[in-house]
């Protein structure tokens, strides 16, 4: 296999993983902010078949969640969807996913931090050292953390970033993102309570979820 550097600079690819049950505008806003702030050529959305820390929680079948992510991202040419996790048996460990993406998207198992940016929030950063193979995660990707106004303690985030880099090497960077306090859990709860979620979730996703009755009869448009 040829070295990507033989063909010019390696494209910067963002990787945004999650259960996406359902995907909402907060996910899309963070992905676009990362793309613009970090100069990413593409952002890959990677729906999990089952996240390691959510194995005991019921989730919408992966095929439906994958379709909703495709519907939500279709209008942005810089967004793409990967089935690297839904195609394999759970649990979906980030270290394994990044290794597979380095091979398939970049063309090298050791692409390094110039190619892949793992996009996450402050909560993931603060817990990352306890994930499976954090050393491998930092070897394969730059950790790109959304810094949102009024969300969390910047000093704690900076300390966590320094601790990770000192312990495992690699690189952690921060990028500015709008503050949108939206979660998939909140969306599901609002639907269950008969409350509107329009403009929190893209219209094509709402239509698909309603058509397939994914979140109950309280589906509000």
Buried (B, 14 or more C-beta within 10 A) or exposed (E): EEEBEEEEEBBBBBBBBBBBBBBBBBBBBBBBBBBEBBEBEBBBBBBBBBBEEBEEEEBBEBEBBBBBBBBBBEEEEBBBBBEBBBEEEBBBBBBBBBBBBBBEBBBBEEBBBBBBBBBBBBEBBBEBBEBEBBBBBBBBBBBBBBBBEEBBEEEEBBEBBEBBBEEBEBBBBBBEBEEBEBEBEBBBBBBEEEEEBEEBBBEBBBBBBBEBEBBEEBBBE
